């Protein structure tokens, strides 16, 4: 009996996929969307690979339209990280990312890092002495989707390229000896 139910479920899935085929994107279109969003965020293929748990080669193949298959779990992680919506395919903006990131980086400390202080540090590349521990915590512990959204918000507000902020983050991670693999 369970085999029959499995076949029915599999057929139902195939039927739904057939119905939705006009609405879904293929990997070639997804690759173009990922490349566009990655470039908007000022990330290299290597950086995106590290942030998403994919290899640079996989990101390159996806963007180049030569990737044969990418599992849904990996695709969901990639889309979430890039702020993309699976249904619309457009970037979603995490609201108040600097506020959330500064609060998150401050929970273990007596002083609270203000969103404007985080923005100024991200844009200028200069970490005030009193905020070194906060910035280190941000680098080491902030959820990656929040980190990406904070970079985007700071770049928009500070009117600087996101690539500049990514360079600052990489430099800080090296200086503060961040153990997080994405900064390696």
Helices and strands as residue ranges (DSSP letters): H 2-20, H 27-40, H 45-52, H 56-64, H 72-82, H 97-106, H 115-124, G 129-131, H 132-141, H 144-158, H 162-175, G 181-183
